[in-house]
Amino acid sequence: MTNILELAPQQLEKFGYLDLDVDPTLDLVEEINKLKKEKNAIILAHYYQEPDIQDIADYIGDSLGLSQEAARTEADIIVFAGVHFMAETAKMLSPHKKVILPDLKAGCSLADACPAPLFKEFKKKYPDHIVVSYVNTTAEMKTLTDICCTSTNAVQIIESIPKDQPIIFAPDINLGRYLVKKTGRDMVLWNGACMVHEIFSAEKIAKLQIRHPKALLIAHPECESHILEKAHYIGSTTGLLKFTMRSEATEFIVATEAGIIHQMEKASPHKTFIPAPPENTCACNECPHMKRNTLEKLYVCMKYELPEVILPDWVIREGVKSIDRMLEISAAAGL
């Protein structure tokens, strides 16, 4: 077993954190809190992270909230407990700050579904179209985007564009179809999808609803249309959380990545939250990329300030325009 803590920082960069050997007697929460103070670091965590990471984070949120926090933080180091595209977004918004990610292999199936070189060729077919891209894209993809969006602000972003302006929406086709239905806009859709949100089983959900007749089905708009059609509420992760807090219902079937349930249970301990089951028997309602981050990796990452997310200047310069436009529209909409 490799003891990564004994390696020099330049050696550490070569490892994918395959086999950590952190002293089991260490109080990781205490050590991480010490490192935060010593290094003037902030930990930003997505709702889909494991509970231990959520509990130690300075800010927990969805993609919009995380972007807003990354843009305004005064910390010297941003520790991003999420996936790679999120850390890239933070770097573009705060280019002079050091951005580190516990595991560089924490990717995103949706971002992978839309490679920038392929999209660049696709875009040439529609020269008069404006490009709206879901934030779940690579930094390079954002250089080809006019306005980014998240599931929180997607409707407002689309409605901010003149009705006579044709739109390409990428990369999530399920969110795109939802937006077409919600806004009435006829958009050109890229055919990408999230591996977690496209795996939910309508049949198994229906059986759950029979066993829990009072349970409300709540779903993320990345889910397939046949799931969304049956949902009592559709919203972003933050939207789903807020809905469960204000709803009089006491049981919910949650059709999104199961990590959000930790915050739902903390906010409403008297309520019951049931993760929507996948088509097969694996834990496919958990994102394997999000779950690559662990408390041990977070500690090592902060100790050595590695691995660091570094982007070419031109990518930051061109890509941040689409994110800035998203934040402007969101602020105007009161989001």
Residue frames relative to the residue before (quaternion, step in Angstrom):
aa qw qx qy qz dx dy dz
M 1.0000 0.0000 0.0000 0.0000 0.00 0.00 0.00
T 0.3675 -0.7396 0.5238 0.2088 3.56 -0.86 0.95
N 0.2557 -0.7381 0.6034 0.1608 3.55 -0.90 0.95
I 0.2650 -0.8190 0.4894 0.1396 3.54 0.00 1.32
L 0.6175 0.5729 -0.3572 0.4035 3.58 1.06 -0.61
E 0.6576 0.4941 -0.3163 0.4726 3.60 1.23 -0.28
L 0.5672 0.6155 -0.3771 0.3966 3.58 1.26 -0.14
A 0.5148 -0.5936 0.5112 0.3483 3.54 -1.21 0.51
P 0.6486 -0.5459 0.3562 0.3930 3.61 -1.10 0.61
Q 0.6625 0.5068 -0.3303 0.4418 3.61 0.93 -0.81
Q 0.6325 0.5060 -0.3309 0.4842 3.58 1.19 -0.54
L 0.6047 0.6016 -0.3407 0.3954 3.52 1.06 -0.84
E 0.6192 0.5811 -0.3376 0.4061 3.57 1.05 -0.79
K 0.6408 0.5467 -0.3231 0.4314 3.58 1.17 -0.53
F 0.6655 0.5240 -0.2991 0.4395 3.57 1.21 -0.40
G 0.3263 -0.7240 0.5705 0.2095 3.55 -1.16 0.63
Y 0.5034 -0.6532 0.4087 0.3910 3.55 1.22 0.41
L 0.1598 0.8340 -0.5096 0.1386 3.53 0.93 0.96
D 0.8241 0.0420 0.0441 0.5631 3.58 0.97 -0.82
L 0.0936 -0.8373 0.5380 0.0259 3.56 0.19 1.25
D 0.0909 -0.7690 0.6303 0.0567 3.53 -1.12 0.72
V 0.0885 0.8042 -0.5734 0.1288 3.54 0.43 1.27
D 0.5883 -0.5927 0.4227 0.3522 3.56 -0.98 0.89
P 0.3700 -0.7722 0.4702 0.2137 3.61 -0.46 1.17
T 0.6241 0.5466 -0.3497 0.4352 3.61 1.20 -0.28
L 0.5087 0.6552 -0.4212 0.3667 3.58 1.26 -0.22
D 0.3278 -0.6761 0.6175 0.2327 3.54 -1.11 0.72
L 0.2748 -0.8239 0.4711 0.1538 3.56 0.04 1.31
V 0.6208 0.5385 -0.3503 0.4493 3.58 1.01 -0.73
E 0.6635 0.4979 -0.2986 0.4718 3.57 0.93 -0.89
E 0.6742 0.5027 -0.2949 0.4537 3.58 0.92 -0.94
I 0.6535 0.5063 -0.3129 0.4676 3.58 0.98 -0.82
N 0.6478 0.5117 -0.3191 0.4654 3.59 0.98 -0.80
K 0.6147 0.5326 -0.3381 0.4735 3.59 1.10 -0.68
L 0.6723 0.5043 -0.2938 0.4555 3.56 0.91 -0.95
K 0.5967 0.5644 -0.3603 0.4422 3.59 1.06 -0.69
K 0.6929 0.4677 -0.2741 0.4754 3.57 0.90 -0.93
E 0.6661 0.5262 -0.3027 0.4334 3.58 0.89 -0.96
K 0.7938 0.3309 -0.1385 0.4910 3.55 0.92 -0.94
N 0.3490 -0.7319 0.4981 0.3074 3.60 1.29 -0.05
A 0.3201 0.7560 -0.4887 0.2952 3.52 0.83 1.13
I 0.1938 -0.7460 0.6240 0.1290 3.53 -1.25 0.54
I 0.2483 -0.7542 0.5904 0.1450 3.57 -1.00 0.84
L 0.1005 -0.7687 0.6313 0.0231 3.54 -0.73 1.17
A 0.0249 -0.8247 0.5643 -0.0298 3.58 -0.70 1.04
H 0.3950 -0.6929 0.5534 0.2402 3.53 -1.08 0.79
Y 0.6506 -0.5440 0.3806 0.3686 3.54 -1.24 0.57
Y 0.6775 0.5167 -0.2975 0.4307 3.59 1.13 -0.52
Q 0.4672 0.6681 -0.4531 0.3607 3.61 1.24 0.09
E 0.6240 -0.5266 0.4010 0.4154 3.57 -1.25 0.36
P 0.6733 -0.5464 0.3147 0.3860 3.63 -1.09 0.67
D 0.6289 0.5492 -0.3516 0.4233 3.63 0.92 -0.80
I 0.6745 0.4758 -0.2948 0.4814 3.58 0.99 -0.80
Q 0.6181 0.5372 -0.3470 0.4572 3.59 0.98 -0.77
D 0.6957 0.5075 -0.2806 0.4239 3.56 0.92 -0.93
I 0.7210 0.4174 -0.2540 0.4914 3.60 1.13 -0.51
A 0.5118 0.6739 -0.4049 0.3463 3.59 1.26 -0.25
D 0.4728 -0.6507 0.5166 0.2933 3.55 -1.24 0.55
Y 0.7847 0.0489 -0.0190 0.6177 3.54 1.19 -0.58
I 0.0941 -0.7696 0.6305 0.0352 3.55 -0.96 0.94
G 0.2674 0.7914 -0.5214 0.1741 3.57 -0.85 0.83
D 0.5748 -0.5350 0.4647 0.4092 3.52 -1.34 -0.26
S 0.7795 -0.3811 0.2157 0.4479 3.57 -1.27 0.03
L 0.6460 0.5123 -0.3336 0.4572 3.60 0.99 -0.75
G 0.6896 0.4876 -0.2833 0.4544 3.56 0.79 -1.02
L 0.6462 0.5185 -0.3144 0.4633 3.57 1.01 -0.80
S 0.6344 0.5204 -0.3214 0.4726 3.58 1.03 -0.78
Q 0.6571 0.5094 -0.3087 0.4619 3.57 0.93 -0.89
E 0.6697 0.4968 -0.2971 0.4652 3.57 0.96 -0.85
A 0.6393 0.5278 -0.3229 0.4566 3.59 1.00 -0.81
A 0.6616 0.5215 -0.3032 0.4454 3.57 1.07 -0.75
R 0.7932 0.3512 -0.1773 0.4648 3.60 0.99 -0.74
T 0.4820 0.6970 -0.4392 0.2983 3.61 1.17 -0.22
E 0.3130 -0.7395 0.5684 0.1792 3.54 -1.17 0.68
A 0.4048 0.7160 -0.4718 0.3177 3.58 1.26 0.17
D 0.4959 -0.6486 0.4889 0.3074 3.56 -1.21 0.51
I 0.7836 0.1927 -0.0859 0.5844 3.56 1.12 -0.73
I 0.1827 -0.7501 0.6270 0.1043 3.56 -0.97 0.94
V 0.1321 -0.7654 0.6277 0.0521 3.55 -0.66 1.16
F 0.1226 -0.8393 0.5285 0.0334 3.56 -0.35 1.23
A 0.1217 -0.7791 0.6141 0.0333 3.53 -0.45 1.26
G 0.4800 0.6061 -0.4734 0.4221 3.49 0.13 1.39
V 0.6326 -0.4962 0.3848 0.4534 3.57 -0.94 -0.82
H 0.7709 -0.4520 0.2130 0.3950 3.52 -1.32 0.44
F 0.6698 0.5046 -0.3291 0.4341 3.61 0.83 -0.89
M 0.6164 0.5492 -0.3468 0.4450 3.60 1.10 -0.62
A 0.6590 0.4905 -0.3013 0.4840 3.56 1.00 -0.85
E 0.6124 0.5372 -0.3421 0.4684 3.59 1.08 -0.70
T 0.6407 0.5234 -0.3215 0.4606 3.57 0.98 -0.85
A 0.6401 0.5196 -0.3179 0.4682 3.57 0.99 -0.84
K 0.6512 0.5150 -0.3165 0.4588 3.59 0.98 -0.83
M 0.6533 0.5089 -0.3211 0.4595 3.59 0.97 -0.77
L 0.6930 0.4701 -0.2713 0.4746 3.57 1.05 -0.75
S 0.7778 0.1619 -0.0880 0.6009 3.57 1.17 -0.59
P 0.0612 -0.8764 0.4763 0.0357 3.61 0.65 1.12
H 0.6971 0.4687 -0.2809 0.4642 3.59 1.13 -0.52
K 0.6093 0.5216 -0.3601 0.4765 3.57 1.29 0.06
K 0.4724 -0.6343 0.5206 0.3218 3.55 -1.22 0.45
V 0.0992 -0.7827 0.6137 0.0295 3.56 -0.83 1.03
I 0.0181 -0.8055 0.5917 -0.0273 3.56 -0.72 1.07
L 0.2126 -0.7684 0.6008 0.0589 3.51 -1.22 0.74
P 0.5140 -0.6832 0.4076 0.3208 3.64 -0.68 0.98
D 0.8043 0.0223 0.0019 0.5938 3.60 1.03 -0.68
L 0.3676 -0.7608 0.4950 0.2025 3.57 -0.49 1.20
K 0.6360 0.5373 -0.3316 0.4437 3.58 1.20 -0.41
A 0.4802 0.6334 -0.4544 0.4022 3.58 1.28 0.09
G 0.0184 0.8424 -0.5332 0.0755 3.55 0.10 1.32
C 0.3658 -0.7003 0.5572 0.2555 3.57 -1.16 -0.59
S 0.4383 -0.7142 0.4817 0.2564 3.57 -0.69 1.08
L 0.6429 0.5256 -0.3245 0.4529 3.58 1.07 -0.69
A 0.6486 0.4955 -0.3141 0.4850 3.58 0.97 -0.83
D 0.6499 0.5218 -0.3102 0.4573 3.58 1.03 -0.81
A 0.6293 0.5708 -0.3273 0.4136 3.58 1.17 -0.60
C 0.7624 0.2942 -0.1732 0.5497 3.60 1.26 -0.16
P 0.0774 -0.8180 0.5695 0.0231 3.61 0.31 1.21
A 0.5656 -0.6490 0.3962 0.3192 3.57 -0.86 0.98
P 0.6605 0.5076 -0.3456 0.4321 3.68 0.82 -0.79
L 0.6597 0.4909 -0.3113 0.4763 3.60 1.02 -0.77
F 0.6632 0.5009 -0.3154 0.4580 3.55 0.94 -0.84
K 0.5937 0.5786 -0.3624 0.4260 3.59 1.05 -0.70
E 0.6692 0.4758 -0.2896 0.4918 3.59 1.01 -0.82
F 0.6227 0.5444 -0.3216 0.4610 3.56 1.06 -0.82
K 0.6533 0.5455 -0.2956 0.4339 3.54 0.96 -0.94
K 0.6035 0.5882 -0.3478 0.4109 3.60 1.09 -0.69
K 0.6095 0.5661 -0.3452 0.4346 3.59 1.20 -0.51
Y 0.7692 0.2718 -0.1337 0.5626 3.57 1.22 -0.47
P 0.0470 -0.8740 0.4832 0.0208 3.61 0.66 1.11
D 0.7006 0.4592 -0.2754 0.4716 3.60 1.16 -0.50
H 0.5658 0.6236 -0.3696 0.3930 3.59 1.30 -0.01
I 0.3565 -0.6697 0.6044 0.2431 3.53 -1.22 0.62
V 0.3118 -0.7656 0.5350 0.1744 3.60 -1.02 0.74
V 0.0653 -0.7471 0.6612 0.0198 3.53 -0.86 1.07
S 0.0452 -0.8103 0.5842 -0.0051 3.56 -0.66 1.09
Y 0.5032 -0.6000 0.5424 0.3043 3.49 -1.12 0.80
V 0.5764 -0.6265 0.3969 0.3432 3.58 -0.97 0.79
N 0.5844 0.5810 -0.3598 0.4375 3.59 1.26 -0.39
T 0.4835 0.6159 -0.4613 0.4173 3.56 0.63 1.20
T 0.6092 -0.5559 0.4172 0.3819 3.54 -1.26 0.35
A 0.6603 -0.4953 0.3828 0.4150 3.55 -1.29 0.31
E 0.6539 0.5118 -0.3185 0.4572 3.59 0.96 -0.83
M 0.6183 0.5404 -0.3398 0.4585 3.58 1.03 -0.71
K 0.6378 0.5351 -0.3287 0.4459 3.57 1.05 -0.70
T 0.5883 0.5572 -0.3780 0.4478 3.62 1.18 -0.39
L 0.6831 0.4500 -0.2708 0.5075 3.60 1.26 -0.35
T 0.6171 0.5724 -0.2979 0.4504 3.55 1.39 -0.03
D 0.3815 -0.7157 0.5380 0.2299 3.56 -1.09 0.75
I 0.7905 -0.0201 0.0385 0.6109 3.57 0.97 -0.88
C 0.3009 -0.7199 0.5941 0.1956 3.55 -0.96 0.87
C 0.0613 -0.7752 0.6225 0.0886 3.55 -1.30 0.18
T 0.2328 -0.7102 0.6313 0.2069 3.52 -1.34 0.17
S 0.6687 -0.4784 0.3478 0.4506 3.58 -1.21 0.07
T 0.5912 0.5786 -0.3627 0.4292 3.60 1.19 -0.44
N 0.8294 0.2398 -0.0878 0.4969 3.57 0.86 -0.96
A 0.3481 0.7891 -0.4660 0.1975 3.60 1.28 0.02
V 0.6523 0.5133 -0.3242 0.4538 3.60 0.90 -0.87
Q 0.6750 0.4958 -0.2918 0.4620 3.58 0.90 -0.94
I 0.6228 0.5378 -0.3382 0.4566 3.59 1.05 -0.76
I 0.6803 0.4839 -0.2915 0.4670 3.58 0.83 -0.98
E 0.6990 0.4749 -0.2780 0.4567 3.59 0.90 -0.89
S 0.5997 0.5636 -0.3661 0.4343 3.61 1.23 -0.28
I 0.6295 0.5356 -0.3202 0.4630 3.58 1.28 -0.34
P 0.5549 -0.6263 0.4241 0.3463 3.63 -0.84 0.90
K 0.5602 -0.6640 0.3892 0.3064 3.57 -0.92 0.92
D 0.6855 0.4672 -0.2964 0.4733 3.57 1.16 -0.47
Q 0.5662 0.5811 -0.3853 0.4396 3.59 1.30 0.10
P 0.3254 -0.7582 0.5253 0.2079 3.64 -0.50 1.11
I 0.2179 -0.8014 0.5544 0.0532 3.54 -1.11 0.83
I 0.1917 -0.6845 0.6846 0.1611 3.52 -1.27 0.65
F 0.0953 -0.7842 0.6103 0.0592 3.58 -0.89 0.92
A 0.0640 0.7919 -0.6007 0.0889 3.57 -0.83 1.03
P 0.7170 -0.1775 -0.6458 -0.1930 1.55 -2.29 0.98
D 0.6013 0.6235 -0.3507 0.3559 3.62 1.21 -0.36
I 0.3169 -0.7845 0.5044 0.1724 3.56 -0.38 1.22
N 0.6253 0.5390 -0.3493 0.4433 3.60 1.09 -0.62
L 0.6512 0.4738 -0.3065 0.5074 3.57 0.97 -0.82
G 0.6233 0.5508 -0.3345 0.4431 3.58 1.03 -0.77
R 0.6650 0.4919 -0.3000 0.4752 3.58 0.91 -0.90
Y 0.6246 0.5326 -0.3319 0.4647 3.57 1.03 -0.77
L 0.6748 0.4958 -0.2893 0.4638 3.58 0.97 -0.88
V 0.5996 0.5475 -0.3538 0.4643 3.58 1.06 -0.71
K 0.6830 0.4794 -0.2742 0.4780 3.55 0.93 -0.93
K 0.6977 0.4950 -0.2677 0.4433 3.57 0.95 -0.92
T 0.7956 0.3199 -0.1483 0.4927 3.60 0.93 -0.90
G 0.4177 -0.7172 0.4604 0.3149 3.58 1.22 -0.41
R 0.5008 0.6506 -0.4265 0.3794 3.59 1.26 0.18
D 0.3176 -0.7332 0.5734 0.1808 3.57 -0.99 0.88
M 0.0220 0.8437 -0.5322 0.0667 3.58 -0.07 1.29
V 0.4490 -0.6157 0.5623 0.3212 3.55 -1.28 0.42
L 0.1576 -0.8304 0.5327 0.0424 3.59 -0.63 1.14
W 0.3587 -0.6812 0.5966 0.2267 3.54 -1.06 0.86
N 0.3964 -0.7511 0.4842 0.2104 3.58 -0.97 0.83
G 0.3258 0.7110 -0.5591 0.2751 3.56 0.15 1.33
A 0.0449 -0.8044 0.5920 0.0230 3.57 -1.22 0.37
C 0.4911 -0.6365 0.5163 0.2954 3.54 -1.32 0.45
M 0.4962 -0.6931 0.4405 0.2816 3.57 -0.80 1.03
V 0.6491 0.5055 -0.3216 0.4688 3.60 1.12 -0.57
H 0.7617 0.4285 -0.2270 0.4297 3.56 0.71 -1.08
E 0.6776 0.4721 -0.3228 0.4624 3.62 1.14 -0.26
I 0.6241 0.5867 -0.3243 0.4014 3.60 1.25 -0.03
F 0.4793 0.6920 -0.4433 0.3081 3.61 1.22 -0.18
S 0.3539 -0.7570 0.5237 0.1656 3.55 -1.00 0.92
A 0.3852 -0.7276 0.5253 0.2152 3.57 -0.64 1.13
E 0.6382 0.5378 -0.3237 0.4457 3.58 1.03 -0.80
K 0.6943 0.4621 -0.2826 0.4738 3.59 0.88 -0.92
I 0.6068 0.5363 -0.3488 0.4717 3.57 1.10 -0.66
A 0.6386 0.5301 -0.3223 0.4552 3.60 0.98 -0.85
K 0.6494 0.5037 -0.3127 0.4762 3.59 1.03 -0.77
L 0.6171 0.5354 -0.3346 0.4697 3.57 1.07 -0.74
Q 0.6635 0.5186 -0.3022 0.4467 3.55 0.98 -0.88
I 0.6032 0.5334 -0.3535 0.4761 3.59 1.15 -0.55
R 0.6956 0.4597 -0.2623 0.4858 3.58 0.99 -0.88
H 0.7722 0.2039 -0.1105 0.5915 3.58 1.20 -0.56
P 0.1027 -0.8683 0.4817 0.0596 3.60 0.55 1.16
K 0.6896 0.4662 -0.2876 0.4736 3.61 1.14 -0.46
A 0.5165 0.6635 -0.4092 0.3543 3.59 1.26 -0.17
L 0.3016 -0.7270 0.5893 0.1822 3.56 -1.06 0.80
L 0.3267 -0.7162 0.5819 0.2043 3.55 -1.01 0.84
I 0.0174 -0.7837 0.6207 -0.0157 3.57 -0.73 1.10
A 0.0625 -0.8431 0.5319 -0.0478 3.56 -0.83 0.99
H 0.4501 -0.6459 0.5530 0.2727 3.52 -1.26 0.63
P 0.5302 -0.6675 0.4112 0.3228 3.64 -0.94 0.76
E 0.5248 0.5968 -0.4322 0.4261 3.63 1.24 0.07
C 0.5172 0.6327 -0.4209 0.3938 3.61 1.26 -0.21
E 0.5987 -0.5664 0.4265 0.3726 3.55 -1.25 0.46
S 0.6780 -0.5546 0.3134 0.3668 3.54 -1.17 0.70
H 0.6512 0.5257 -0.3400 0.4289 3.62 0.98 -0.72
I 0.6156 0.4937 -0.3457 0.5078 3.60 1.24 -0.31
L 0.6662 0.5182 -0.3010 0.4439 3.56 0.91 -0.96
E 0.6169 0.5713 -0.3438 0.4182 3.58 1.05 -0.74
K 0.7261 0.4233 -0.2319 0.4897 3.59 1.13 -0.61
A 0.5315 0.6701 -0.3910 0.3400 3.57 1.28 -0.26
H 0.4226 -0.6803 0.5411 0.2563 3.55 -1.15 0.72
Y 0.7856 0.0310 -0.0204 0.6177 3.56 1.22 -0.48
I 0.1322 -0.7685 0.6237 0.0547 3.57 -1.05 0.88
G 0.2870 0.7754 -0.5283 0.1928 3.59 -0.80 0.92
S 0.6588 -0.4696 0.4058 0.4252 3.52 -1.37 0.11
T 0.6992 -0.4340 0.3188 0.4702 3.59 -1.23 0.10
T 0.6573 0.4859 -0.3113 0.4847 3.58 0.96 -0.83
G 0.6394 0.5323 -0.3197 0.4534 3.57 1.01 -0.80
L 0.6460 0.5129 -0.3124 0.4712 3.57 0.98 -0.83
L 0.6473 0.5223 -0.3132 0.4584 3.57 0.95 -0.90
K 0.6857 0.4817 -0.2906 0.4619 3.59 0.83 -0.95
F 0.6177 0.5510 -0.3452 0.4424 3.58 1.06 -0.76
T 0.6793 0.4874 -0.2996 0.4596 3.59 0.90 -0.90
M 0.6327 0.5393 -0.3319 0.4457 3.58 1.12 -0.60
R 0.7701 0.3679 -0.2007 0.4809 3.59 0.93 -0.84
S 0.5660 0.6174 -0.3848 0.3878 3.59 1.21 -0.34
E 0.4606 -0.6750 0.5063 0.2754 3.55 -1.14 0.68
A 0.5064 0.6416 -0.4246 0.3893 3.59 1.27 -0.24
T 0.2895 -0.7729 0.5438 0.1517 3.56 -1.16 0.62
E 0.7373 0.3034 -0.2133 0.5646 3.60 1.29 -0.01
F 0.0104 -0.8049 0.5922 -0.0364 3.55 -0.96 0.90
I 0.2249 -0.7029 0.6553 0.1612 3.54 -1.15 0.75
V 0.1884 -0.8424 0.5035 0.0378 3.55 -0.46 1.27
A 0.1071 -0.8116 0.5741 0.0169 3.58 -0.41 1.26
T 0.5585 0.4831 -0.4985 0.4541 3.51 0.20 1.41
E 0.7330 -0.3769 0.2790 0.4928 3.59 -1.25 -0.06
A 0.5295 -0.7149 0.3710 0.2661 3.53 -0.77 1.14
G 0.4873 0.6880 -0.4286 0.3249 3.61 1.20 -0.26
I 0.6045 0.5837 -0.3546 0.4101 3.59 1.09 -0.65
I 0.5583 0.6342 -0.3888 0.3672 3.60 1.13 -0.55
H 0.5595 0.6022 -0.3921 0.4131 3.61 1.11 -0.55
Q 0.6983 0.4471 -0.2683 0.4903 3.59 0.91 -0.90
M 0.6114 0.5476 -0.3505 0.4510 3.59 1.08 -0.68
E 0.6785 0.4870 -0.2887 0.4680 3.57 0.96 -0.88
K 0.6339 0.5223 -0.3314 0.4643 3.58 1.06 -0.69
A 0.7026 0.4688 -0.2612 0.4674 3.57 0.98 -0.89
S 0.8007 0.1226 -0.0347 0.5853 3.60 1.07 -0.76
P 0.0814 -0.8612 0.4999 0.0420 3.62 0.51 1.15
H 0.6528 0.5197 -0.3129 0.4537 3.59 1.21 -0.40
K 0.6505 0.5071 -0.3121 0.4715 3.59 1.30 -0.07
T 0.3842 -0.7192 0.5403 0.2079 3.56 -1.28 0.49
F 0.0893 -0.7987 0.5950 0.0061 3.56 -0.89 1.02
I 0.1148 -0.8095 0.5758 0.0017 3.54 -0.66 1.20
P 0.3632 -0.7332 0.5201 0.2451 3.63 -0.63 1.01
A 0.4783 -0.6582 0.4952 0.3048 3.58 -0.89 0.89
P 0.4044 -0.7489 0.4715 0.2307 3.62 -0.80 0.95
P 0.4583 -0.6772 0.5030 0.2799 3.58 -1.14 0.65
E 0.7052 -0.4548 0.3402 0.4245 3.56 -1.33 0.13
N 0.7828 0.2749 -0.1477 0.5384 3.58 0.96 -0.84
T 0.6667 -0.5408 0.3552 0.3700 3.57 -1.25 -0.24
C 0.5083 0.6410 -0.4361 0.3750 3.61 1.23 0.08
A 0.5717 -0.5758 0.4495 0.3736 3.56 -1.32 0.14
C 0.1265 0.8591 -0.4852 0.1026 3.55 0.87 1.00
N 0.5881 0.5311 -0.3998 0.4606 3.58 1.24 0.02
E 0.6153 0.4348 -0.3677 0.5452 3.55 1.31 0.46
C 0.4021 -0.7178 0.5124 0.2460 3.57 -0.91 0.91
P 0.3847 -0.7480 0.4878 0.2337 3.62 -0.55 1.10
H 0.6167 0.5424 -0.3450 0.4544 3.58 1.17 -0.52
M 0.6495 0.5040 -0.3116 0.4765 3.58 0.91 -0.90
K 0.7227 0.4630 -0.2506 0.4477 3.54 0.94 -0.92
R 0.4452 0.6653 -0.4746 0.3660 3.62 1.22 0.16
N 0.6424 0.5074 -0.3233 0.4747 3.56 1.14 -0.59
T 0.0233 -0.7839 0.6202 -0.0208 3.55 -0.96 0.95
L 0.6697 -0.4845 0.3692 0.4249 3.54 -1.28 0.22
E 0.6291 0.5357 -0.3316 0.4553 3.59 1.06 -0.76
K 0.6702 0.4855 -0.2962 0.4769 3.58 0.92 -0.88
L 0.6117 0.5506 -0.3422 0.4534 3.56 1.06 -0.74
Y 0.6549 0.5160 -0.3009 0.4630 3.57 0.98 -0.88
V 0.6734 0.4882 -0.2921 0.4722 3.59 0.85 -0.96
C 0.6233 0.5581 -0.3182 0.4459 3.54 1.01 -0.90
M 0.7116 0.4477 -0.2567 0.4767 3.57 0.87 -0.94
K 0.6172 0.5643 -0.3426 0.4281 3.58 1.03 -0.75
Y 0.7991 0.2760 -0.1257 0.5192 3.57 0.88 -0.97
E 0.3441 -0.7532 0.4811 0.2878 3.58 1.33 -0.15
L 0.5910 0.5057 -0.3613 0.5142 3.51 1.05 0.93
P 0.5771 -0.1740 -0.7967 -0.0445 1.54 -2.21 1.20
E 0.3621 -0.7403 0.5363 0.1825 3.52 -1.07 0.85
V 0.3680 -0.7043 0.5652 0.2218 3.55 -1.08 0.78
I 0.0157 0.7995 -0.5958 0.0745 3.55 -0.58 1.22
L 0.0807 -0.8045 0.5884 0.0060 3.56 -0.87 1.01
P 0.5622 -0.5800 0.4552 0.3746 3.59 -1.13 0.56
D 0.6136 -0.5825 0.3857 0.3680 3.57 -1.07 0.72
W 0.6676 0.5157 -0.3196 0.4315 3.59 0.93 -0.85
V 0.6207 0.5317 -0.3434 0.4627 3.59 1.10 -0.66
I 0.6441 0.5042 -0.3190 0.4788 3.57 0.97 -0.83
R 0.6803 0.5179 -0.2887 0.4308 3.56 0.84 -1.02
E 0.7464 0.3938 -0.2165 0.4910 3.58 0.87 -0.96
G 0.6930 0.5121 -0.2850 0.4198 3.58 0.96 -0.85
V 0.6518 0.5516 -0.3330 0.4002 3.57 0.98 -0.79
K 0.5208 0.6484 -0.4177 0.3659 3.61 1.17 -0.44
S 0.6821 0.4868 -0.2935 0.4600 3.60 0.92 -0.88
I 0.6466 0.5043 -0.3165 0.4769 3.59 1.11 -0.67
D 0.6343 0.5303 -0.3239 0.4599 3.58 0.97 -0.87
R 0.6449 0.5175 -0.3222 0.4609 3.59 0.98 -0.85
M 0.6231 0.5367 -0.3288 0.4643 3.58 1.03 -0.80
L 0.6851 0.4851 -0.2890 0.4602 3.58 0.87 -0.96
E 0.6178 0.5437 -0.3426 0.4532 3.60 1.06 -0.69
I 0.6812 0.4787 -0.2841 0.4755 3.56 0.89 -0.98
S 0.6347 0.5387 -0.3211 0.4515 3.57 1.02 -0.82
A 0.6569 0.5076 -0.3083 0.4646 3.56 0.96 -0.89
A 0.6516 0.5214 -0.3060 0.4581 3.56 1.00 -0.86
A 0.7007 0.4497 -0.2517 0.4934 3.56 1.16 -0.71
G 0.5013 -0.6829 0.4031 0.3463 3.57 1.32 -0.01
L 0.4523 0.6922 -0.4460 0.3426 3.57 1.20 0.51
